[in-house]
Amino acid sequence: MEVWLSCSISPGLFTGEYSVRGYLFDNSEFSMFAQVEDLDFEGEPTPENPVEGWIKIVKMDAKDDLLLVNLPRPTLENGQAITVKSNLVKTSQ
């Protein structure tokens, strides 16, 4: 079972790398770079037209409607473990 966090995806600097933006529990943004194997999206993003997609995460803890999750890589602002709203997360098999 895989767990995914909603995000916006744009091209990165290198082949197979993408720029990812998402939202923390308080609606502030986080940003990071991720490898294609940690992402799920359709269509090819461009700098002018990012696509909506999902980044693979690991759930670490939950309280009410908040989840502490671990990202595949650290964010530019907050490290690798972040708190998000549970309605931004999906599970797939």
Backbone bond lengths (Angstrom), bond angles and torsions (degrees), N, CA, C in turn:
res aa  C-N    CA-C-N  psi(-1)  N-CA   C-N-CA  omega(-1)  CA-C   N-CA-C  phi
1 M - - - 1.441 - - 1.532 108.68 -
2 E 1.325 116.21 129.74 1.458 121.57 179.58 1.524 109.79 -110.15
3 V 1.318 115.69 148.32 1.462 122.58 -179.47 1.523 107.68 -118.24
4 W 1.339 116.43 136.30 1.457 122.43 -172.96 1.522 110.88 -131.72
5 L 1.342 115.68 145.15 1.463 123.40 177.89 1.523 108.96 -113.23
6 S 1.312 116.57 133.16 1.460 122.35 178.09 1.528 110.59 -62.19
7 C 1.350 115.95 140.81 1.459 120.15 -178.87 1.523 110.37 -160.00
8 S 1.314 115.24 172.26 1.460 123.34 174.17 1.523 107.10 -111.20
9 I 1.338 116.78 135.92 1.461 121.65 -171.69 1.529 110.41 -122.87
10 S 1.333 115.70 130.63 1.464 123.59 177.21 1.528 108.34 -127.67
11 P 1.329 117.74 165.26 1.460 118.90 176.76 1.528 111.44 -62.30
12 G 1.321 116.09 146.84 1.464 121.59 175.44 1.515 110.62 -96.78
13 L 1.314 115.48 -164.06 1.464 120.48 -178.14 1.522 112.58 -86.27
14 F 1.334 117.46 -26.24 1.455 121.58 -174.04 1.527 110.53 -122.12
15 T 1.327 116.92 162.29 1.460 122.84 177.46 1.525 109.63 -60.58
16 G 1.333 116.71 132.73 1.463 121.50 178.98 1.511 114.16 79.70
17 E 1.333 117.64 3.13 1.465 122.12 179.97 1.526 108.97 -114.55
18 Y 1.332 115.08 142.68 1.463 120.98 179.93 1.517 110.49 -132.41
19 S 1.310 115.05 152.06 1.463 122.50 173.50 1.521 107.43 -88.89
20 V 1.317 116.67 131.28 1.467 122.76 -175.64 1.520 109.18 -122.12
21 R 1.322 116.00 135.32 1.468 122.23 173.88 1.529 108.04 -127.96
22 G 1.324 114.82 140.26 1.455 120.32 178.42 1.512 109.79 -150.97
23 Y 1.332 115.49 -173.81 1.462 120.86 -175.74 1.520 111.94 -121.27
24 L 1.319 114.65 136.92 1.453 122.43 173.46 1.525 109.74 -82.27
25 F 1.323 117.25 175.69 1.466 122.79 -177.12 1.525 113.05 -58.31
26 D 1.336 117.97 -28.13 1.468 121.39 -177.09 1.536 112.53 -97.23
27 N 1.335 116.28 15.68 1.465 124.91 179.81 1.527 113.71 70.93
28 S 1.341 118.54 7.91 1.462 119.50 171.39 1.531 107.75 -79.14
29 E 1.324 116.27 156.08 1.456 121.60 -176.17 1.523 112.25 -90.13
30 F 1.333 114.85 150.16 1.455 121.04 165.73 1.522 107.53 -121.33
31 S 1.317 116.22 156.56 1.463 120.78 177.00 1.527 108.94 -140.22
32 M 1.324 114.72 153.26 1.457 120.98 -177.50 1.513 109.71 -165.66
33 F 1.314 116.41 171.35 1.453 122.50 170.50 1.517 107.59 -109.05
34 A 1.344 116.45 141.76 1.461 120.79 -178.54 1.526 109.60 -139.67
35 Q 1.315 115.29 153.52 1.456 122.01 176.36 1.524 109.65 -82.06
36 V 1.307 116.41 152.16 1.461 122.05 -176.58 1.536 111.69 -57.04
37 E 1.335 118.59 -33.07 1.469 120.13 -177.86 1.530 112.93 -69.97
38 D 1.323 118.35 -13.67 1.465 121.84 177.44 1.522 112.59 -97.62
39 L 1.335 117.18 6.84 1.461 121.84 -175.40 1.522 111.33 -123.08
40 D 1.326 115.52 155.34 1.459 122.72 173.82 1.522 107.07 -134.38
41 F 1.328 117.31 115.98 1.461 121.67 179.59 1.518 109.36 -158.48
42 E 1.321 114.86 162.63 1.460 121.24 178.11 1.519 108.87 -117.81
43 G 1.318 116.14 143.85 1.452 120.78 -178.24 1.508 110.49 82.48
44 E 1.307 115.98 162.22 1.460 120.28 -179.56 1.523 109.90 -101.05
45 P 1.331 117.90 119.13 1.461 120.13 179.73 1.527 111.35 -69.93
46 T 1.322 115.76 151.18 1.458 122.20 172.67 1.522 107.40 -124.99
47 P 1.337 118.01 165.43 1.464 119.14 177.60 1.534 112.38 -58.18
48 E 1.323 117.14 -33.41 1.465 120.96 -179.43 1.522 113.02 -83.73
49 N 1.333 116.48 -23.23 1.464 121.24 -176.46 1.520 111.78 -134.59
50 P 1.332 117.57 82.10 1.469 119.09 174.40 1.525 109.83 -65.15
51 V 1.322 116.80 158.50 1.462 121.81 177.45 1.525 109.81 -111.72
52 E 1.321 115.48 151.75 1.457 120.49 173.88 1.521 108.17 -80.93
53 G 1.312 116.85 140.66 1.448 120.62 -179.27 1.511 111.56 -161.84
54 W 1.325 115.37 -155.39 1.457 122.58 -174.03 1.519 109.40 -140.45
55 I 1.331 116.09 142.92 1.457 122.05 173.43 1.528 108.81 -115.97
56 K 1.331 115.44 138.11 1.465 121.30 -178.30 1.524 109.79 -69.26
57 I 1.341 116.11 135.27 1.462 122.18 -179.88 1.528 109.91 -135.44
58 V 1.319 115.19 170.41 1.466 122.31 172.15 1.520 106.95 -122.35
59 K 1.349 117.09 123.20 1.466 121.02 175.97 1.516 108.98 -73.19
60 M 1.341 115.07 131.85 1.467 119.51 179.97 1.525 112.25 -110.80
61 D 1.333 117.26 -36.56 1.470 120.75 -178.30 1.525 108.28 -159.95
62 A 1.328 115.67 158.94 1.464 120.74 179.29 1.515 109.97 -141.30
63 K 1.337 115.26 144.48 1.451 121.57 174.12 1.520 107.68 -151.72
64 D 1.323 115.94 122.47 1.456 122.64 -176.61 1.533 108.63 54.49
65 D 1.327 117.91 -122.83 1.470 120.08 -179.07 1.531 112.22 -101.11
66 L 1.347 117.07 19.73 1.465 121.40 -178.85 1.527 110.67 -113.45
67 L 1.332 115.16 146.03 1.457 121.58 177.45 1.522 109.81 -127.47
68 L 1.307 116.30 135.81 1.451 121.79 168.92 1.528 105.35 -92.41
69 V 1.327 116.69 121.88 1.460 120.88 -175.79 1.526 110.08 -127.26
70 N 1.316 114.60 156.81 1.454 122.03 176.18 1.529 108.03 -110.72
71 L 1.321 116.86 126.19 1.456 122.95 178.87 1.524 110.02 -87.39
72 P 1.341 117.82 163.34 1.468 119.77 178.78 1.529 113.46 -66.34
73 R 1.333 116.67 -24.79 1.464 123.21 179.03 1.522 108.26 -144.25
74 P 1.330 118.10 162.04 1.469 119.87 177.58 1.531 112.04 -68.15
75 T 1.323 115.23 149.16 1.465 120.12 171.41 1.523 108.50 -76.04
76 L 1.319 115.97 166.48 1.460 119.82 178.02 1.525 111.13 -73.08
77 E 1.346 117.63 -23.89 1.460 121.79 -174.15 1.532 114.74 -107.71
78 N 1.344 118.20 -35.06 1.464 120.99 -163.59 1.518 116.69 -126.56
79 G 1.299 120.34 6.45 1.454 120.39 -177.10 1.518 112.21 86.25
80 Q 1.313 116.74 -164.66 1.457 121.89 -173.13 1.531 113.46 -93.83
81 A 1.320 118.71 -26.46 1.467 122.79 178.43 1.528 108.59 -99.97
82 I 1.339 115.80 125.21 1.463 120.87 -178.93 1.524 109.70 -133.68
83 T 1.325 116.17 162.12 1.465 122.05 175.89 1.518 108.67 -107.93
84 V 1.343 115.91 129.76 1.462 122.35 -177.96 1.523 110.09 -132.02
85 K 1.325 115.99 164.72 1.465 121.11 174.29 1.528 109.01 -77.79
86 S 1.310 116.18 139.81 1.463 120.65 -175.91 1.526 113.18 -65.32
87 N 1.345 118.64 -23.22 1.463 119.54 -179.85 1.527 112.69 -73.76
88 L 1.335 118.10 -4.83 1.473 122.12 176.68 1.524 112.12 -97.25
89 V 1.333 116.41 6.67 1.463 122.11 -175.02 1.522 109.86 -117.21
90 K 1.348 115.65 141.27 1.472 120.95 173.72 1.517 109.04 -131.68
91 T 1.323 115.30 158.30 1.454 122.13 178.22 1.528 108.19 -118.90
92 S 1.323 116.09 137.61 1.460 120.51 176.58 1.526 109.41 -131.88
93 Q 1.332 115.12 161.42 1.469 119.13 -179.96 1.487 112.06 -107.88
